[in-house]
Amino acid sequence: MLKFISFGSGSSGNSYLLMSDNTILMLDSGVGIRSMKRYFQKYGLSFTKINAILVTHDHADHVKSVGAISNDFKIPVYATEAVHKGIQKNYCVRKKINAANKRVFLPGDDTIEIGDFKITPFDVPHDSCGNVGYTIEYHDVVFGLMTDIGHITDTIRDNIRKCNYLVIEANHDESMLQNGPYPQYLKDRIAGGNGHLSNVKCAQTICECYMKGLKHIWLCHLSEENNHPELLRKTIEKEFQENGLRMGGDIEVDILRRRQPTGIFNLL
């Protein structure tokens, strides 16, 4: 058994679960604790069954509830040293992670084994204290999570090519961003090399890195002001067609909702 669920994806809060028969990983904890408790009850899930929380970076929409969940249920939190320090300084994280629950790794060097999963963190460019993505191996299957991507690196490309299942950022439509209401400094930050990935760049990267083993993609972290699910879908579909790929044929594609759970995807 391998299952995946998104509880929310976007600047309002990001959090996901990856579940096997014996192991449950939480990927980021940026959704409010009361909402998370409600979702867990709805889907018959238990916080006590979570084996670890993996954090991508220290921005509030990814870590807001990490201390509350970790401390209340004695769950270890894995992150870089820089991210742990950033969480300690983040005023949006009201409950800080107890020292006993902190686990530190070095992206690119460390491989973490937790229950059924073998986890490899790697660097992802973003304007945070340190942003990482993860590839997670379960037997001969690889699940990847890559969010808040300023630009595509060779490391990101290499990790996409390993994946059978992939969560990847498609944050904004470039035209909507540049013609929208944001101040210029914020537009520059989002579109810059340490900001967020556009729809077009996401689509191009998927096509560039596509391998036949890639079965399902979830597009995450859509901007509420600078993107729209239908516009994203059309952008992906157009790029796929130009590269001889069929959306829903060669690859299943889902767009993650900003504020609602997806329901549980059965991967295996």
Salt bridges, closest charged atoms under 4 A:
ASP28 OD2 - HIS62 ND1 2.71
ASP61 OD2 - HIS62 NE2 3.43
ASP61 OD2 - HIS221 NE2 3.18
ASP72 OD1 - LYS95 NZ 3.88
ASP127 OD1 - HIS126 NE2 3.44
ASP127 OD2 - ARG189 NE 2.58
ASP148 OD2 - HIS57 NE2 3.35
ASP148 OD1 - HIS62 NE2 3.15
ASP148 OD2 - HIS126 NE2 3.31
ASP148 OD1 - HIS221 NE2 3.35
ASP154 OD1 - ARG157 NH1 2.96
ASP158 OD1 - ARG161 NH1 3.72
GLU169 OE2 - HIS196 ND1 2.59
GLU169 OE2 - HIS221 ND1 3.85
GLU208 OE2 - ARG157 NE 2.98
GLU224 OE1 - ARG258 NH2 3.59
GLU224 OE2 - ARG259 NH1 2.96
GLU242 OE2 - LYS238 NZ 2.78
ASP250 OD2 - ARG246 NE 3.61
ASP254 OD2 - HIS216 NE2 2.68
